[in-house]
Amino acid sequence: MKALVKHKAEPGLWLRDVPEPTIGPGDVLIKVLRTGICGTDLHIHSWDGWARGAITTPLVLGHEFVGEVVDTGRDVTGVKRGDRVSGEGHLVCGTCRNCLAGRRHLCRATVGLGVGRDGAFAEYVALPASNVWVHRVPVDLDVAAIFDPFGNAVHTALSFPLVGEDVLITGAGPIGLMAAAVARHAGARHVVVTDVSEERLELARKIGVSLALNVSGATIADGQRELGLREGFDIGLEMSGRPEALRDMIANMTHGGRIAMLGLPAEEFPVDFARIVTSMITLKGIYGREMFETWYAMSVLLEGGLDLAPVITGRYGHEEFEAAFADAASGRGGKVILDWTA
């Protein structure tokens, strides 16, 4: 089968013929239809410091996908041939304290699809049936392909109650944009998104946020004044991983404010913990999705009319992967989709 492979320990990717994956008694074989390009894939493509330390070549990339089940192992129930499915990209051990308690998203032995084992940028991918999400109602293929990052956005946005709250989101990348759509749909009073990319801020405006603020020329305090906020933001969703973004967020939270952090910093940086203590601010780290509570929430949000179409801005055939990766790395658009049926 054809697959996008990190064939060598150097920048770049290669479209290669590789063996089709085999499945065990508890696994499912899936014909891949669409995939989404993630920031993790960009790191691996560019072969930066993180990728050099985390990846063993050769490796098939990719963990955001939708496909059709073509075969199942003998012990599989609840998933059948012909089902349209997405996959939970965190494969867990099933035997640690958290897994046994039903908190699989907290498994310390998690292996990432397309990072620790061959992934979904291929014509076929194999997964344990316990990692497969069956779409029981019709979902647009492009949207189904990004259920994994959509789950990150939902997990982050729904960490705290949003109804009637004023929400600040730092970072208008694809996941920040999806989180903004969720917060707006879930009943937040004001949703403010910050970034330095005017193209991405324009996408936030299409989603219908209260204010899309370019912090290269204005401050979050300016945004507060524009909206008439007097005591700061109730909820913060930090999506950028930028030190200045978190510091500005903390400085503009109300007393008792709550912050969920998904953005992954490239290195350690100082934070005003005195402000966190005296303002009684809660910080919560987010990594991945709650399995599978977040997935239920995603499906219900879409059934309830949540529209993710503005977040998807690039569509390419899989053989156009170089152009697709350049688009995704530009920092100007939203999610980029690769079509494996072209």
C-alpha positions as CSV (number, residue, x, y, z in Angstrom):
1,M,0.0,0.0,0.0
2,K,1.0,3.7,-0.4
3,A,2.0,5.5,2.8
4,L,3.7,8.7,3.9
5,V,6.8,7.6,5.6
6,K,9.5,9.3,7.7
7,H,12.0,7.1,5.8
8,K,15.2,8.9,6.9
9,A,16.3,10.8,10.0
10,E,16.3,14.1,8.2
11,P,13.8,16.8,7.1
12,G,11.1,15.6,4.7
13,L,8.6,12.8,4.0
14,W,8.5,10.1,1.4
15,L,5.5,8.5,-0.3
16,R,6.4,4.9,-0.3
17,D,5.1,1.3,-0.9
18,V,4.9,-0.4,2.5
19,P,3.3,-3.7,3.6
20,E,-0.4,-3.5,4.5
21,P,-0.9,-3.8,8.3
22,T,-2.0,-7.1,9.8
23,I,-4.6,-7.4,12.5
24,G,-4.8,-9.5,15.7
25,P,-8.0,-10.9,17.3
26,G,-8.9,-7.6,18.9
27,D,-8.0,-5.3,16.1
28,V,-9.8,-3.6,13.2
29,L,-8.4,-2.9,9.7
30,I,-9.6,0.4,8.2
31,K,-9.4,1.7,4.7
32,V,-8.4,5.4,5.1
33,L,-10.5,8.0,3.3
34,R,-9.3,11.3,4.7
35,T,-6.6,12.5,7.1
36,G,-5.8,15.7,8.9
37,I,-2.4,17.3,9.3
38,C,-1.5,18.0,12.9
39,G,1.2,20.1,14.5
40,T,2.9,16.8,15.5
41,D,3.2,15.8,11.9
42,L,4.8,19.2,11.1
43,H,7.4,18.6,13.8
44,I,8.2,15.2,12.3
45,H,8.3,16.6,8.8
46,S,10.8,19.3,9.7
47,W,12.8,16.9,11.9
48,D,13.1,19.4,14.8
49,G,14.6,18.7,18.2
50,W,11.4,17.2,19.6
51,A,11.1,14.8,16.6
52,R,14.7,13.7,16.8
53,G,14.2,12.7,20.4
54,A,10.8,11.1,20.0
55,I,10.7,9.3,16.6
56,T,12.4,6.1,15.4
57,T,12.6,5.8,11.6
58,P,11.1,4.5,9.4
59,L,7.7,5.5,10.6
60,V,4.3,6.0,8.9
61,L,2.9,9.3,10.2
62,G,-0.6,10.4,11.0
63,H,-3.2,10.1,13.7
64,E,-6.2,12.2,12.5
65,F,-8.3,10.2,10.1
66,V,-11.7,8.8,9.0
67,G,-12.1,5.5,7.2
68,E,-14.2,2.5,6.5
69,V,-13.8,-0.8,8.3
70,V,-12.8,-3.6,5.9
71,D,-11.8,-6.4,8.3
72,T,-12.1,-7.2,12.0
73,G,-10.4,-9.7,14.4
74,R,-12.3,-12.7,15.6
75,D,-12.8,-11.2,19.1
76,V,-14.2,-7.8,17.9
77,T,-17.7,-6.9,18.8
78,G,-19.5,-3.6,18.3
79,V,-17.6,-2.8,15.1
80,K,-18.3,-4.4,11.8
81,R,-17.2,-4.2,8.2
82,G,-18.6,-1.2,6.4
83,D,-18.7,1.0,9.5
84,R,-17.4,4.6,9.0
85,V,-15.0,5.3,11.8
86,S,-12.4,7.6,13.3
87,G,-9.7,6.6,15.7
88,E,-8.6,7.6,19.2
89,G,-4.8,8.1,18.6
90,H,-3.7,7.4,22.2
91,L,-3.2,3.6,22.7
92,V,-3.2,2.8,26.4
93,C,-2.0,-0.1,28.5
94,G,-5.3,-1.1,30.0
95,T,-3.7,-2.4,33.2
96,C,-2.4,0.6,35.2
97,R,-4.4,2.3,38.0
98,N,-5.9,5.0,35.8
99,C,-6.9,2.6,33.0
100,L,-8.5,0.2,35.5
101,A,-10.4,3.1,37.0
102,G,-11.8,4.1,33.6
103,R,-9.4,7.1,33.3
104,R,-7.7,5.9,30.2
105,H,-6.7,9.4,29.1
106,L,-4.4,9.5,32.2
107,C,-2.5,6.3,31.3
108,R,1.3,6.8,31.9
109,A,2.1,4.2,29.3
110,T,0.3,5.8,26.4
111,V,1.6,5.2,22.9
112,G,0.8,7.7,20.1
113,L,-0.5,6.5,16.7
114,G,1.9,7.9,14.1
115,V,4.5,8.7,16.8
116,G,5.2,5.5,18.7
117,R,3.8,3.1,16.1
118,D,2.8,3.3,12.4
119,G,-0.1,5.7,11.8
120,A,-2.9,6.6,9.4
121,F,-1.2,8.5,6.6
122,A,-1.6,5.4,4.5
123,E,-4.2,3.5,2.4
124,Y,-4.9,1.3,5.5
125,V,-4.4,1.5,9.2
126,A,-4.9,-1.1,12.0
127,L,-6.1,-0.2,15.4
128,P,-7.4,-2.0,18.5
129,A,-11.2,-2.1,18.4
130,S,-11.2,-0.3,21.8
131,N,-9.7,2.7,20.0
132,V,-12.3,2.9,17.2
133,W,-15.1,5.4,17.2
134,V,-18.0,4.4,15.0
135,H,-20.0,7.4,13.5
136,R,-23.6,6.3,14.1
137,V,-25.0,9.4,12.4
138,P,-23.8,10.9,9.1
139,V,-20.8,13.2,9.5
140,D,-19.0,15.1,6.7
141,L,-15.8,13.2,5.8
142,D,-13.6,16.2,6.3
143,V,-15.0,16.9,9.8
144,A,-14.8,13.2,10.7
145,A,-11.1,13.2,9.7
146,I,-10.4,15.8,12.4
147,F,-12.3,14.3,15.3
148,D,-9.0,13.8,17.1
149,P,-8.0,17.5,17.3
150,F,-11.7,18.5,17.7
151,G,-11.6,16.3,20.8
152,N,-8.7,18.3,22.1
153,A,-10.7,21.5,21.7
154,V,-13.8,20.0,23.3
155,H,-11.9,18.5,26.2
156,T,-10.2,21.9,26.8
157,A,-13.3,24.1,26.3
158,L,-15.6,21.9,28.4
159,S,-13.2,21.6,31.4
160,F,-15.2,24.3,33.1
161,P,-18.9,25.4,32.9
162,L,-19.2,28.0,30.1
163,V,-22.8,29.2,30.3
164,G,-22.9,33.0,30.7
165,E,-19.1,33.2,31.2
166,D,-16.6,35.5,29.5
167,V,-14.0,33.3,27.7
168,L,-10.5,34.3,26.6
169,I,-8.7,32.0,24.0
170,T,-5.1,32.7,23.3
171,G,-4.1,31.2,19.9
172,A,-6.2,31.1,16.8
173,G,-4.8,27.9,15.4
174,P,-7.1,25.2,14.3
175,I,-7.8,23.8,17.8
176,G,-8.2,27.4,19.2
177,L,-10.7,28.1,16.5
178,M,-12.6,24.9,17.2
179,A,-12.6,25.7,21.0
180,A,-14.0,29.1,20.2
181,A,-16.9,27.5,18.2
182,V,-17.5,25.1,21.1
183,A,-17.5,27.9,23.7
184,R,-19.9,30.0,21.6
185,H,-22.2,27.0,21.0
186,A,-22.1,26.1,24.7
187,G,-23.5,29.4,25.9
188,A,-20.5,31.6,26.8
189,R,-21.4,35.3,26.9
190,H,-18.3,36.7,25.3
191,V,-15.6,34.7,23.4
192,V,-12.4,36.6,22.7
193,V,-9.6,35.0,20.5
194,T,-6.1,36.5,20.3
195,D,-3.4,35.8,17.7
196,V,-0.9,37.7,15.6
197,S,-2.1,36.2,12.3
198,E,-4.8,38.4,10.7
199,E,-5.8,35.5,8.4
200,R,-6.5,33.2,11.3
201,L,-8.3,36.0,13.2
202,E,-10.5,36.4,10.2
203,L,-11.5,32.7,10.5
204,A,-12.4,33.4,14.1
205,R,-14.7,36.2,13.0
206,K,-16.4,33.8,10.6
207,I,-17.0,31.5,13.5
208,G,-18.8,34.4,15.3
209,V,-16.5,35.3,18.2
210,S,-17.2,38.5,20.2
211,L,-13.8,39.8,19.4
212,A,-10.8,38.6,17.4
213,L,-7.8,40.6,18.8
214,N,-4.5,41.0,17.0
215,V,-2.1,41.3,20.0
216,S,0.7,42.6,17.8
217,G,-1.1,46.0,17.9
218,A,-3.5,45.8,20.8
219,T,-3.6,44.3,24.3
220,I,-6.0,42.0,26.0
221,A,-6.8,44.9,28.4
222,D,-7.9,46.9,25.3
223,G,-10.2,44.0,24.4
224,Q,-11.7,44.1,27.8
225,R,-12.5,47.8,27.6
226,E,-14.0,47.3,24.1
227,L,-16.4,44.7,25.5
228,G,-17.1,46.6,28.7
229,L,-15.6,43.9,31.0
230,R,-14.8,45.3,34.4
231,E,-13.4,42.3,36.4
232,G,-11.6,40.2,33.8
233,F,-12.2,36.9,32.1
234,D,-13.9,34.0,33.9
235,I,-12.4,31.2,31.7
236,G,-9.1,31.1,29.9
237,L,-8.2,28.5,27.2
238,E,-4.5,28.7,26.4
239,M,-3.9,27.2,23.0
240,S,-0.7,28.8,21.8
241,G,2.1,27.5,24.1
242,R,3.6,31.0,24.1
243,P,5.0,32.4,27.4
244,E,3.6,35.9,26.7
245,A,0.2,34.5,26.0
246,L,-0.1,32.7,29.3
247,R,1.3,35.7,31.2
248,D,-1.2,38.0,29.6
249,M,-4.0,35.6,30.2
250,I,-3.2,35.4,33.9
251,A,-3.0,39.2,34.2
252,N,-6.5,39.5,32.7
253,M,-8.4,36.9,34.7
254,T,-11.0,37.6,37.3
255,H,-10.5,36.5,40.9
256,G,-11.3,32.8,41.0
257,G,-10.8,32.5,37.2
258,R,-10.1,29.1,35.7
259,I,-7.6,28.3,33.0
260,A,-7.3,25.2,30.9
261,M,-3.9,24.8,29.1
262,L,-3.6,22.8,25.9
263,G,-0.8,24.7,24.2
264,L,2.5,22.9,24.7
265,P,5.5,25.3,25.4
266,A,8.8,24.6,23.6
267,E,10.7,25.3,26.8
268,E,10.3,26.3,30.5
269,F,9.3,29.9,31.2
270,P,8.6,32.1,34.3
271,V,5.0,32.6,35.4
272,D,3.6,35.1,38.0
273,F,2.6,32.5,40.6
274,A,2.0,35.3,43.2
275,R,-0.9,36.5,40.9
276,I,-2.2,32.9,40.6
277,V,-2.2,32.5,44.4
278,T,-3.6,35.9,45.3
279,S,-6.2,35.8,42.6
280,M,-7.1,32.2,43.4
281,I,-6.7,31.1,39.8
282,T,-7.1,27.4,38.8
283,L,-4.7,26.0,36.2
284,K,-5.5,22.7,34.5
285,G,-3.3,20.9,32.0
286,I,-5.0,19.1,29.1
287,Y,-3.5,16.4,26.9
288,G,-5.7,14.6,24.4
289,R,-9.3,13.5,25.0
290,E,-11.2,11.8,27.7
291,M,-11.9,8.3,26.3
292,F,-14.6,8.2,25.3
293,E,-16.7,10.9,27.1
294,T,-15.2,13.6,24.9
295,W,-16.1,11.6,21.8
296,Y,-19.7,11.5,22.8
297,A,-19.7,15.2,23.4
298,M,-18.2,15.8,20.0
299,S,-20.9,13.8,18.2
300,V,-23.7,15.5,20.2
301,L,-22.3,19.0,19.5
302,L,-22.3,18.3,15.8
303,E,-25.8,16.8,15.9
304,G,-26.8,20.0,17.7
305,G,-25.7,22.2,14.9
306,L,-22.1,23.1,15.7
307,D,-20.4,24.1,12.4
308,L,-16.7,23.3,11.9
309,A,-16.7,24.1,8.2
310,P,-14.9,27.5,8.6
311,V,-12.0,25.7,10.4
312,I,-11.1,23.6,7.3
313,T,-9.3,25.7,4.8
314,G,-7.1,23.3,2.8
315,R,-7.9,20.1,0.9
316,Y,-5.3,18.1,-1.1
317,G,-4.9,14.7,-2.7
318,H,-2.4,12.6,-0.7
319,E,0.1,12.8,-3.6
320,E,0.1,16.6,-3.1
321,F,1.4,16.2,0.5
322,E,4.3,18.6,0.1
323,A,1.9,21.5,-0.8
324,A,-0.4,20.4,1.9
325,F,2.3,20.4,4.6
326,A,3.5,23.8,3.4
327,D,0.0,25.1,3.7
328,A,-0.4,23.7,7.2
329,A,3.0,25.1,8.3
330,S,2.3,28.6,7.0
331,G,0.4,29.7,10.1
332,R,-2.2,31.5,8.0
333,G,-5.0,29.0,7.7
334,G,-7.0,26.3,9.6
335,K,-7.0,22.6,9.2
336,V,-5.6,20.9,6.1
337,I,-7.0,17.6,4.8
338,L,-5.4,14.9,2.7
339,D,-7.7,12.8,0.5
340,W,-6.6,9.2,0.2
341,T,-9.3,8.2,-2.3
342,A,-8.1,10.5,-5.0
